[in-house]
Amino acid sequence: MKDSKYFWVDWLIIALYFAIIFAVCAVMKYRKKKHPSSNEKEIPNKVVGFSIYATGLSSITFLSVPGTAFSGNWMFAFGNLTICFLTPLLIYFFLPLFKSLSCQSLFENISKRYNLSLKRTLAFFYLLYNIFKISLMIYLPASSLSLIIESKTDDYIYLFIIVVGTVTIIYSYLSNFKQIVWINFFQTFLIIASLAITVMFLIVGSAKINALNFGEFIDEGKFLKSSDWLFSLTSASIPIILISEIINTIYLYGCSKDITQHYISNRKIVDTSESLKTNGIIVFFMVILFYILGSLLWAFFKHKSGYEINPDHTLSFNGEIVCDSDNIVTYYMWHVLPVGASAIALIGMLAASQSSISSSLNSISEIMIKNFLVNSNEKTKKLIRNFSISISGVFGVALALVFAGLGVGDIFPFFISISGFYSAPMVGIVLLGIFSKKANATDAYVGLITGLITCFITWTFSCKFVPGKHINSIYIPTLGFIASMLFSVLTSSFRRHPVENYQDKNIFVCFTKMQKKEFKNVQLNIFYHARYKYYKQWSKFKNLFLKQKIHVLPYDEYKKKKLKNRL
């Protein structure tokens, strides 16, 4: 362990990071007042892709994913990589659907497809869910930072919660959405630098103590085990992880406002597609890096003298427990990395937390304005935005203080439990509206209620206070989604005719390779696009996709019809 008398250098660097964030926000706000049109330019699609990644990443991922690899193996990596192979699905199906429905997210189509009351009900649940998520994203880094303070009391966790929460709320308050996108872009580089530095020092340190034995990794099952592929209600398995994460990915990139609000940063759908591709590439390499970090931490502390990994996956130093698996990353960064490198590594963790919180706070303000205060003037909307950011941030900090007092145990299953209660019924209702012609608001409410009840029952049997074997919490979103879809489809099947507000006009546009450049510069309103050479493949599935009447037109014919009839 390094000499504690030099820790003040690390704290000084962290304080400097907070000062830079405030300075950047102040300068951007001043430039916006001085030159109102300075931020009206479109944001580059690569920048948007980095911001999407920073929004999807949080302190929960930053600390819990390496902690999962430290205490277990790489089994959950399949779930974390779900977005990589779902990106083509999002680009070729969901993004055109956003354009055809003229909405920023599928969540906004609920009022058109069902009714306004259902949309407001889900918006209310969205606000509650995001406040819970914000509180967890504040609590986890504050809890980790408090553990690095050698004190006999736990009072430091409350101080860190207030500091981290206040700083994030203030700079979210000072910034508009486009400014938050640029800040997230720079924070992504801090996150990458943090992980790179930590992994580099881990490799060097592990090599010095002969801890890099890949045969030991395989023998101890630190990569994968054959039992990881088997279904079990009491433990997670790769198939159920994939199903759960597919549901979560559809929610995040199709319904969650904090990510889908990035889609309007670029007007052309091809630019948004590039942003999603950039996000998918970053996710792939960063997930691998996160799991390498967790595995290297296990190897390092197993062979490092004075340290011992206990059966409950806690870490002991000279016989005294110093941290658990969720805080193993922070412990290594602070106590093992040299002065200066520790601060940079911890800044990456703080950046991961703040990027997600700022985007969530901004999405909360947008949900408030577009669902409850639609007819307000611009001045009132600005006041409501500032008020909603402030009050939701304060509630998030207050709830984080409650978590600090009660303790939430293993943070990753707890977060899955909370997210499953909202994402599973939400995805069920949205997909029901897309694929079913007969479903109406009553069927959607049936799906919502049965999904919530199923999630609650599954959560109850996953808790320790229930005697006997416990269901793994990974089943909460999966069973909730299945119940929501099953009951809503069952009730809608008794209806003979489609509902009146079902969207039934879609145009599938085919364009040749020579028209690709021209296509990029044309703004289309209602379309599904593909290259002409893929036309035959698409035509086979056009009647299955959305079960709608899809009119297939060549690009030239569509352009003429658009100019003539203003489609």
LINGIHU-V913256 format. One record per residue. N is the residue number from 1. PHI is phi in whole degrees, -180 to 180 (none if undefined). D_LAST is the distance of its C-alpha to the last C-alpha in whole Angstrom. Layout:
N/PHI/D_LAST  N/PHI/D_LAST
This chain:
1/none/68  2/-80/68  3/-68/70  4/-74/69  5/-72/70  6/-101/67  7/-63/64  8/-62/64  9/-65/62  10/-64/60  11/-63/59  12/-66/59  13/-67/56  14/-63/54  15/-63/55  16/-65/54  17/-61/50  18/-60/50  19/-65/51  20/-65/48  21/-60/45  22/-64/46  23/-64/47  24/-62/43  25/-63/42  26/-65/44  27/-65/43  28/-65/39  29/-67/40  30/-66/42  31/-65/39  32/-65/36  33/-70/38  34/-74/40  35/-129/36  36/-57/34  37/-93/31  38/-69/33  39/-102/31  40/-83/27  41/-69/27  42/-68/25  43/-81/28  44/-56/29  45/-64/27  46/-67/31  47/-64/32  48/-62/29  49/-62/30  50/-65/34  51/-67/33  52/-61/31  53/-64/35  54/-63/37  55/-70/35  56/-69/35  57/-80/39  58/-147/41  59/-63/45  60/-63/45  61/-68/44  62/-59/46  63/-99/49  64/-78/49  65/-66/47  66/-62/51  67/-65/53  68/-66/51  69/-67/52  70/-68/56  71/-86/56  72/-127/55  73/-147/53  74/-92/50  75/-60/48  76/-75/46  77/-64/44  78/-61/42  79/-70/40  80/-66/40  81/-91/38  82/-57/36  83/-62/33  84/-65/34  85/-93/33  86/-94/30  87/-59/28  88/-59/27  89/-63/25  90/-65/24  91/-71/22  92/-90/21  93/-121/20  94/-78/20  95/-62/18  96/-61/15  97/-66/16  98/-60/16  99/-68/13  100/-67/11  101/-93/13  102/55/13  103/-141/17  104/-84/20  105/-150/22  106/-65/22  107/-61/24  108/-71/22  109/-80/20  110/-63/23  111/-67/23  112/-75/19  113/-80/21  114/-115/24  115/-158/25  116/-70/26  117/-64/30  118/-66/30  119/-62/28  120/-69/30  121/-63/33  122/-68/32  123/-65/31  124/-64/35  125/-65/36  126/-62/34  127/-62/36  128/-63/39  129/-62/38  130/-69/38  131/-66/41  132/-61/43  133/-64/41  134/-62/42  135/-63/45  136/-68/46  137/-72/45  138/-84/47  139/-66/50  140/-66/50  141/-66/51  142/-65/53  143/-64/55  144/-67/55  145/-66/56  146/-67/59  147/-72/60  148/-84/61  149/-88/63  150/-81/67  151/-143/68  152/-83/70  153/-111/67  154/-106/63  155/-69/63  156/-65/61  157/-63/58  158/-68/57  159/-64/57  160/-67/55  161/-61/52  162/-65/53  163/-66/52  164/-62/50  165/-65/48  166/-65/48  167/-60/47  168/-68/44  169/-64/43  170/-65/44  171/-75/42  172/-70/39  173/-66/40  174/-80/40  175/-111/37  176/-91/33  177/-64/31  178/-65/31  179/-68/34  180/-64/35  181/-61/33  182/-67/35  183/-64/38  184/-61/37  185/-60/37  186/-70/40  187/-67/41  188/-61/40  189/-66/43  190/-66/45  191/-64/45  192/-63/45  193/-64/48  194/-61/50  195/-67/49  196/-62/50  197/-63/53  198/-63/54  199/-65/54  200/-62/56  201/-67/59  202/-66/59  203/-63/59  204/-65/62  205/-66/64  206/-69/63  207/-67/65  208/-66/68  209/-105/69  210/56/68  211/-97/65  212/-87/62  213/-116/63  214/-68/61  215/-63/63  216/-67/63  217/-58/60  218/-70/59  219/-63/63  220/-84/62  221/70/58  222/-83/56  223/-98/54  224/-144/53  225/-125/55  226/-64/55  227/-71/55  228/-68/52  229/-94/50  230/-94/51  231/-71/50  232/-157/52  233/-71/51  234/-92/54  235/-144/52  236/-74/49  237/-139/48  238/-61/46  239/-60/44  240/-73/43  241/-64/43  242/-63/40  243/-61/38  244/-63/39  245/-75/37  246/-64/34  247/-62/34  248/-65/34  249/-68/32  250/-61/29  251/-66/30  252/-62/31  253/-97/27  254/-120/25  255/-122/26  256/-73/29  257/-66/28  258/-65/30  259/-99/29  260/-67/25  261/-66/25  262/-71/26  263/-68/22  264/-88/21  265/-65/24  266/-122/21  267/-74/18  268/-88/17  269/-69/17  270/-67/20  271/-71/22  272/-63/22  273/-62/23  274/-63/26  275/-63/27  276/-67/27  277/-64/29  278/-61/32  279/-61/32  280/-62/33  281/-65/35  282/-63/37  283/-58/37  284/-59/39  285/-71/42  286/-73/42  287/-63/43  288/-59/45  289/-66/47  290/-62/47  291/-73/49  292/-62/51  293/-59/52  294/-64/53  295/-67/55  296/-66/57  297/-62/58  298/-62/60  299/-66/62  300/-64/63  301/-76/64  302/-70/66  303/-102/68  304/-76/68  305/-66/72  306/94/72  307/-105/69  308/-148/68  309/-93/65  310/-80/66  311/-59/65  312/-87/63  313/69/61  314/-87/62  315/-110/64  316/-116/68  317/-125/69  318/55/73  319/84/73  320/-111/71  321/-69/67  322/-110/65  323/-167/61  324/-105/59  325/-67/56  326/-69/54  327/-112/56  328/-66/57  329/-66/55  330/-63/56  331/-62/59  332/-65/59  333/-59/57  334/-85/60  335/-95/63  336/-112/63  337/-64/61  338/-68/63  339/-60/62  340/96/59  341/-66/57  342/-60/58  343/-65/56  344/-62/53  345/-64/53  346/-70/52  347/-62/50  348/-61/48  349/-64/48  350/-65/47  351/-64/44  352/-62/43  353/-70/44  354/-70/42  355/-63/39  356/-72/38  357/-66/39  358/-63/38  359/-67/34  360/-66/35  361/-64/36  362/-66/33  363/-67/31  364/-62/33  365/-63/33  366/-67/29  367/-64/29  368/-61/32  369/-70/29  370/-85/26  371/-116/28  372/-119/31  373/-136/30  374/-68/27  375/-92/28  376/-77/30  377/-80/30  378/-64/30  379/-65/34  380/-65/34  381/-62/32  382/-66/34  383/-64/37  384/-66/36  385/-61/35  386/-64/38  387/-68/40  388/-66/38  389/-62/39  390/-67/42  391/-71/43  392/-69/41  393/-65/43  394/-65/46  395/-63/46  396/-63/45  397/-66/48  398/-62/50  399/-69/49  400/-63/50  401/-64/53  402/-65/54  403/-61/53  404/-65/56  405/-74/58  406/-91/57  407/81/56  408/-110/54  409/67/55  410/-70/53  411/-73/50  412/-68/48  413/-61/48  414/-64/48  415/-67/44  416/-60/43  417/-63/45  418/-66/43  419/-68/39  420/-65/40  421/-63/40  422/-103/36  423/-67/34  424/-64/35  425/-65/34  426/-62/31  427/-64/30  428/-60/31  429/-68/29  430/-65/26  431/-67/26  432/-61/27  433/-67/23  434/-81/21  435/-95/24  436/-109/25  437/-85/23  438/-94/26  439/-67/27  440/-124/27  441/-63/29  442/-62/32  443/-63/32  444/-66/31  445/-65/34  446/-62/36  447/-63/35  448/-63/35  449/-67/39  450/-66/40  451/-65/38  452/-65/40  453/-63/43  454/-64/43  455/-62/43  456/-66/46  457/-64/48  458/-63/48  459/-63/48  460/-61/51  461/-78/53  462/-95/52  463/-83/54  464/-75/58  465/-76/59  466/-88/59  467/-68/62  468/92/61  469/-76/59  470/-109/55  471/-71/52  472/-68/50  473/-66/48  474/-66/45  475/-80/45  476/-61/43  477/-66/40  478/-66/40  479/-67/41  480/-64/39  481/-67/36  482/-61/37  483/-64/39  484/-62/36  485/-68/34  486/-63/36  487/-72/37  488/-69/33  489/-66/32  490/-64/36  491/-70/35  492/-76/32  493/-68/33  494/-79/35  495/-90/32  496/-84/31  497/-112/27  498/-65/24  499/-74/23  500/-69/21  501/-91/19  502/-77/18  503/-70/15  504/-132/14  505/-120/11  506/-141/11  507/-120/10  508/-102/13  509/-101/13  510/-108/16  511/-136/18  512/-82/21  513/-63/24  514/-71/24  515/-90/20  516/-62/21  517/-64/22  518/-66/19  519/-61/16  520/-63/18  521/-96/17  522/-114/14  523/-92/12  524/-102/9  525/-95/7  526/-130/8  527/-165/10  528/-128/14  529/-114/16  530/-165/19  531/-71/21  532/-61/21  533/-67/25  534/-96/24  535/-61/22  536/-64/25  537/-65/26  538/-68/22  539/-65/22  540/-67/25  541/-105/24  542/-64/20  543/-78/22  544/-83/24  545/-67/21  546/64/20  547/53/21  548/-114/18  549/-80/16  550/-104/14  551/-89/13  552/-92/14  553/-132/13  554/-65/15  555/-62/13  556/-62/14  557/-66/12  558/-63/9  559/-63/9  560/-65/10  561/-66/7  562/-64/5  563/-70/8  564/-82/8  565/-105/6  566/54/4  567/-61/0
